[in-house]
């Protein structure tokens, strides 16, 4: 699955003005543009490692997208992110027939971004590191899909090394919990993301070596 024009256009416009504040494309769209996965995504996530970058870029991104004909509405932070405007802001961006959520977020990274046609994209090492940390902490189906895809390019020990470098507080027991949780997940959950039986079997095979104890 390639990134369709709607997502690509919004990401390109936002990055064109947010780049100077340290923003790069991350999240599911970054996995798509890297050719790692072919699953649907609903959001665009832009990350900066610059203090104050979120506040500095928010108005410029809103203005640029509005000037391009999109409707942009700031979403109110839920209780989890209340009072964190300096580190994360979310927007609903709507075209004539479609809408998506755009998130601007503060996140440290270790490698320089890769410049692609859409703009600066988070380095694959950082994408993998943050995705593994997300998998361990929230255990969502899409995280297993992405990490399994990463294991086509990285050995398991390297994937875990990158995750520990990004989040030294990762607990080995939580990592093992994520493996055991996968074993309990019904295949139907993966089918919702377009995976057929063969793809689900391949995913489970790639994650067979993931720690369980």
N, C-alpha and C positions, 0 to 999 in steps of 0.2 A: 504494500500500500504506500503510495507516494503522498507527499503533503499537498493537499489541494490548494487551489489559488486563493481561496478565502483565508485560510490559515497563513499561507505564505505571505500574502499581501499585508496582513495585520502585523505579523512578526517583523517583516522588512521595514515597515513604516515606524514601528515602535523602536526597533534597534537603531535606526538611522539617527534618532535624536537621543536615545538612551546610552548609546555606545560611549559617549564622552564621560558618562557617569559610571563607567565600569561594567555595564550590563552585557550579558551574553545570553544566548538562547539555551535553555535547559529543558528538563522534563520530557514528556512523551514526544513532542514535536522534534526535539533534538535527536531522540532515538530514531525517529522516522527519517530525518534528513541524512543521518549516518548510515541508513540502510540496515539497521540492526533488527528492526521488528516490522511487522505488517499488521499492527492492531489499531483499532480506532482509538482516538483520543479526543477529549472534549475541551482541553485547556491549552493556553500558551503560557509558559512559565519563563520569566526573565529573571536572571540572578546577577547581583553585583557583589563584589567583595570590598566595595568602597564604603566607608562609614558616611552616612548622610546621603548616599546615592539614591535611595528610594524616594525620600522627600524631594530631592533635587530634580529627579526625572519625572515624577508623577504628573505635574502640570504640563510639562513639555510633551509627554506621550499623549496625554488627553487632547491637547491642542492639535497635535499633528494628525491624530486619527480623526478628529472632528473635521479638520480641514480637508481630509481625504473623503469625506462623505459618510463616515461612520457615526453612529450614536454611541456615546460613551457615558456610562453611569457608574459612579463609585459605589461599590457595595459596602454596606456597614460590616465592620468586623464582628465576628461572633465572639462569644465569651472567651474562647480559647486564645484569641489574638487581641482582645481588648487592650488598648493602651500601647500597642506595638506598631503604631503608624510609621515610626522611623525605620522599621525593619521589614514590614510587609504591608502591601496595599493591593486590593483586588478590585477589578473593574469588569462590568459586563459590556462587551463591545458587540454592537448589532449592525448588520448590513440590512439590505432590503428584505431578505428572506431567512437569514440565519443569524445566530448569535453564539458567542463563546465567552469564556471567562479568561481574562488576562491578569496574571499575577506578577507583581514586582516584589522581589524578595532579596533580603540580605543573606548571603551565604558565602563562606570562605571557600576558596579553591586553591589547588596546588600547582596547576599547570596553566600555561598560556592558552587562550582560546584559539580555535581554528577558524579562519575566515572562509566563509562559504557564500554562495550567491545570496542567501537570505540575510547575511551579516555575520557577526562573530558568534560562534557556537562553542559551548563548553567542551573542553577536551574530553576525549573518550575516557581517559583515566578518572577524571572527576565525575563524569556521568555515571560510571560504574560504581565508584565509591559511594556516591550519594544514594544511588538506587539500592545497593545492598543494605546500607543503613536504614533506608525506608522499608525494605522488605522485613528486616529484623524487627523494626518498631511497629509496623502496621499490618504486615502479612496480607496484603491485597493481591488478588489474582493477577492483576496487570504487573505487579512487581515480580512475581515468579516468572511470568512470560519474558520480561526484560532481562532478568538475571540469567535465565536459561539461554537467551540469545547471546549475552555477553560471554558465556562459557564456550561459545563457538570460536571466540577470538582470544580468550584468556584462560589459563589453567585456573583451577579452583583456588589453589593456594595464593595466587596473585590477586584474585578477586577479593579474597578475605584480607589480604595485606592492605589493599587500597582502602577497604572499608574501615579497617582499624586506624589507618593514617588519618582518615577524614573524621572519624569519631572514636577516639581512644577509649571512650567509656563503654563501648560495645561489650556486652557480657556474653561469654561463651555459652552460658545456659540459655540465653535469649536466642542466640544463633541456632542452637540445637532445637529449641522450641519451634523455630520457623521451619526447620526440616520435618519435624514430627507433624506440624500443622498441615504441610503439603500432603503428607500421606493420608490425611483425613479428608482432604478436599475432594469433592465429587467432580468427576470429569465434566459434568454439565456446566459447572462454573466456568471452565475454560472454553467450552463451546460457545458461550455468550460472546466471546471475543473473536469468534470466527475460526477457532482451531478445530480441525477434524480429528478423528480417532488417531490417525498416524502421527499428527503433530503433537497431540497430547502425550502419546507414548514416548515420542522423542524428547519432549520437555522433561518428563519424569526420568528418563534415562540420563539426561544431562545433569540432573540434580540428584542423581542416586548417590553420589559421593559427598553430598552436603552433610555436615555433622548432624547426627541425631542424638548424640550422648556426650 
